Structures are given as structure tokens and as C-alpha cells.
Amino acid sequence: MELYDKYSITPFSFDSSAETEFQLPFSLGDIRVESIEGLLRADNFSLWEEYLTGDLVKFFSRAKVALVHHFRSGFVTSKDEEDSKELLQMAFHCLRVVKPTRTRFSVVQYRKAPDKEVDVLSLVYPGTALRINLPESEVLNQIKAEDLNQLKLIWPSFRNLRVAGPPHLRRAMRYYETSYETLGDGDLQLVTWVTGIEALYSHGDEPCGLDEIKARILRSVGPDTDIYEGMEGRWMYAPKPLLVKDVLDNLFELRDRFIHGAWAPKSWLEKSMRPAISGRPLTLPDVLREAASFILRIGIQKILLSASNGA
């Protein structure tokens, strides 16, 4: 059977403006991060024109950097194509553990035609809005060189633990990703992220006391860790730190109120914490949503880094 060179690509938002020495391609083993600027054109997607919005076509045709997987298979689509898609989806989820951005997961698969033109074979594209509803502290995020170095460090352990890790860790990772990719409501996101935090720090299948979970969070993430560390534009929008130890009690209280059908206390909704990028004031429930995603992400990162270091 004749084999063809085929490629799966997953675009993401990469900020190269501050990088002077970082060079692409960047190897992650069987996946690479590569420049794809100019690779795709709008007419490559003519077969899907009745399904793709104009924004999606622009997104693909203007993409500059992507996760790329090269493989070889026969002319007819087979399991190799599906395996390649699943591999890139896992790598994209790992990248979101490093740093969430507004970009949703997508895949374009193509082969090089005899005239060296791109022949698009298949697409996986967002079925809902192109952009994700992120907590305010994450909306300016773009992937940078330092994030790709972190991705390279944790990718082997993520790949292994996502499939064969402890059940409570796999549940926590699933809740983390689900809240970004499929939930558009901020309240449901908070509930799901806090459920992920409890799964991560319960260390088993049986419920753990809340006081013990809080103690484990403080030991793992650190009581004086600022939830805005690494935030883009924080000098303007979040000049004052907000520490993990100062949000934990309110975070679990808000989650409990939501799951019992109640709303945030009026005093919380009137408590301005910091300005949003839009200029409106963010209230306490807004920043607790920021804290929920941050705590779960850092907790997962620490476990993956520990596994990568052989601890």
C-alpha cells in the first residue's frame, strides 16, 4: 500500500513580540510547534463552506503557529488520522494546563498534493463560539516561549497520567478542561473547577473533610501565592496581590451556595475588588472564579512537575 505524508495541525495563540532568540520549530518529541503562517488559504476549506462561518475560515487561514503532528498513512482515511487528532487534542489540553487562552481546540488535517499544494482532508472545528468565556485574569493570555518550555517539561507526565494516573487526578484534569471547553456560564465554571479542586486534593474516591482539603491546598499551592502571578497586564488591572489563603473560605462558600440554588450575598456583589479590562468593577464573585481556575491549574501543574522530576 502506498503511504502518504500527512499532517495534523492545531493552531493556538502565540506571542512572539517579546522573543528575540526563540526559534521555531520547537520539538515536543513526536509533536512539534511550527510556524504555519501562509500555509492555509480560504479556498482550502471550500468543501466545508456551508458549515464554517467566515470567522472560522479567517481563523484557520490567518493562523501563524500550531502544534503539528506528521504521520504517514494510506490514501483512504484510517485509524492513523483519528490517533493523530487525539494526540493533538491531548497536547492542546496540556498546553491549557500551562496557560489557558481564549482559543478553542481545532484540528486541520492535510496532505501535500503532487503540485505541493495543501490538500485538506478533514477538520475538527469548534461547534460553539470560537472564543472561550475566560475568567477576567486570563483574557489577555497568549502562549510565550517560556510556556512552551514548561509544556515540554510536563508533556510526558501529562500524557502518561492522563491515561494511567490516579483516578482522582484524572477526574480533576477532566473537570479543569471541561469547564473551559464546554461551559459558557461563569457560575457553572466555578462549581466545576472547585469540584476539580476537591477531586485533586481528596486523594481517593471517598469524600474528604473540607478543612483537610483546604490544608492540602495551602501546603501544595502555598498560602501566600498570588492568584494573579503571571497575569498579563497585572500592573494595570491587578496591582494588589490576592493571596490563596485569603480566598479559600469564600471560594468554597460560594460554591456551596451555587449548588444549593442560592446566589452570592448582596454584600459580595457590591464589593469592588479591582477594575476589569473593560473598565467595569470586578466584584468578589468575579475574582473567586479567577481563584478557582488558578488554584486547580497550579495544583495540577505541581503534580505533573513532580512526576516529571521523578519525585
N, C-alpha and C positions, 0 to 999 in steps of 0.2 A: 504494500500500500504506500502510495506516495504521501510524504509528510510535508506540511506547510508551516512556515514560520508565522506564528500568530501572537498577538499582544492584547493584554487586558490593561486598561488604564483607568485609574480613579483620580480625578482632579481634586485638588484641595487649594486652600488659600495660603500662599507662601509669600512672606515679606522679605524681599532681598534688598530693600533700600538701604539697610544699615550694614550689609555684609560686603566686605572688601576682599576677603581671602577665601570664602567658602565657594567651593566648586561643585557643580552638578556634572555628571551623575553621582549619586550617593548610594552606596551599596548597603542593603539590609540582608544580604545573602541571596536567596532566590527572588527577592524583590529589590527593585531599585527606585530611587527618587530621581526623576529625569525632567528636563525641560521638554515641554510638548508645544511650545509656542509656535503657531503656524501649522501644526500638524493636521488639525481638523478644520474643515470648512463647512459652511451651512449646507452645501449641496451633498455632503456625505450622509446627511440624515433625511434625504428626500423620501425614502421608503417609510419613514415614521412621521411624515409631516402632519398627518391627521391626528396624531397622538401627542406630539410635542408642541408645547407653547413656544412662542417666539423667545421668551426669556430663557427657556431651556436650551434652545438652539444656540442662542448667544453665549450661554454659559459654557457649552461644550466647545464652540468654535473659538472662544476667546481665552480658554484655559491655557495657563502658562506652565504649570508644574503639576506633576501627578505621580502617584505610586504606579509602577509599571511592572508587569509580570510577563515575561517572554516564555512561550512554550511551543511545542510542535505537535500537530495532530493532523488527521486526515481531512479531506475536503469537506466531508459531512460533519456537522456539529455532533459532539460526543460528550462523554463524561469529563474529558480533559477541560473543556470550556467551563463546565459547571464548577469543577475543582478550582480552576483559576479564579473565578468570580468569588468563591467562598474564601479563598486565601486573601484576596484583596479586601474583602469585607472585614475579615479579622484584623488585618493590618490597619485599616481605617479606624476600627474601634479602638485599637491600641493607641493610635495617634490621638484619638479623642480623650483617652485617659491621660496622655501627656498634656494636651491643651485642647479644650473644646473650642470650635469655631462655628460660625453660622452655616457653613457648608454641609449639605446633606450627602449621604453616601450615594454614589452612582458608579457605573462601570460602562465603558465603551470597549467592545472587542472588535479587532480588525486584523486583517492580513494584508501584506503588501502584494498588490496586483503585479502582473508581469511588467507593466509600464511604471512600476514603483509608486503608483498612486495608492492611497489608502482605500481599502475595501472594507467598510464597516459591516460586521457580521451580526452583531447583537447589541442590545442596550439594556442596562438596568438604570432607570431614572426615577427620581422621587415622584411618588404618586400623589403627594400633597404639596404644600407650599415649598418653594425652592429653598427658602431660608428657615432656620430653626428659631424658635422662641427661646432665647437665652436669658439667663439672669443678667441684669444690667452690667455687672462687673466683667462680663465675658464678651460683650457685643463688639468690642474693638479688636478682639484677638485675631492674630494671624500667626501661622507657623513660621518660626525662625530657625536659623541654623542650630542654635542651642537645643531647640525642641527635637530636631532630627537626631542630634547626638543622644538625647535622652531616649528617643524612640528606639534607636539601635541598641541601647543598653538593656531595655526592658522587653523588647520584642521576643527574644527566645523564651523567657519565662512566661510572658503573657500567652504565647502560642501554646505552651505546654499546659499551663494551669487553667486556661480557658476550657480545655478539653478534659483534662485529667486531674484538676486541682480539687481541693476540698469542696464539698457541696455548698457550704456557706459562702465561700469566696466566689464560686461561680454564680450563685444567686445575686450576690452583691454587684458583681460585674454586669449581670443582665439587667438589674434594676437601674444601674447607672446609665447604661446605654439606652434602655427603653424610654427613660424619662426624656432624653434628648431627641431621639429619633421619631418617636410615635406620639408623644404627649404635647399638645399645644397649650394646655391650660397650666398656668403657673402654680396654682394650688395643688393640682394633681402631681405636678413635677415634684413639689416639695414633699408631699406624702410618700411618693415613690423613692426619692433619694433618701429620706430618713429611714424608710423600710430597708433600703440597701445598707445604710449605716448599721442598723440593728443586726442585720444578717452578718455583716462583716465582723462585728465585734461580739457576736454571740458565741462564735467558735463551735457551733454544733447545730443540731436540729431542734433542740429544746429551747424554749424561751429563757432569756437571761434577765435578771433583775436590772431595772433601769439605772440604778446607782452604779452597778458594776460596769454596765456598758459605758456610762459617762466616764468612769475612772479609766477604762481601757482606751477610750478616745483621747483623753488627756495625756496618757502615757505614750500613745502612738503618734498622734498629730502634734502634741505639745500644747500646753495651756496658754503660752504666750505667743503662739503662732498667729500672725495677722492674716485674716481671710482675704485681704487684698494684696498679699505679696505676689509680685509678678503681674499685677493688673496693668494693662495698657492705659496710659493717661492718668494714673492714680494721683499724681502730684496736683492735678486739676480737679478731679472728681472725688477722690477719697484721700485727702491729705492726712486725715487722722486714722490711725490703726484701729481695727476692730478685732479683738482677740477671741480665740476659740473659747477660752474659759468664760468669757462674758456673754456668749450667745447660746450655750448648750441648753440651759434650763428653759429659756424662751423657745428655742427650736423645738424641743420635744413637747412643750405645752401647746404650741401652735399646731403641730401635727395631730395631737390628741383632740384638739378642738375640731379640726377639719374632719377627722374620721368619725366623729360623733355628730356631724352635721351642724356644728356651730361655726361662727365666724370669728375673726380676730377681735380682740377687745377694742372698743372705741378709742381708748387712750393710746393704743398701739398705732391705730390708723391715723391718729393726729400727731404722732411723734415723728418729726422730720429728722432723718439720720444723716443724709448727705444729698447733694444735687445729682440728678440724673444727667446723662449726656444731653437730653432734650431740654434740660433746664428745670423740669418739674422736681419737686422734692421727693426723695425716696423715703418711705416710712419703714417702721420696724419690720413688718411682714415682708417687705421687699428685700431687705438685707438678710433676713433669715433664710429666704430662698437662695440668696447668694452663698450663705454659710453652708447650707445643706449640700449643694453640689461640690463646694470646695472641700469640706470635711471628708466626703465619700471618695472624692478623687485622690486626695493626698493619702488617705488610708490605703487605697488600692495600690497607689504608686509605691508606698513603703514596703508592702508585702512583695511586690514584683522586684523591687531593687534588692531586697533581702535575698530572694530566690536567685537573682542574677549573680549576687556576690557569694552564693553558696552557703549562706548562713542558715 
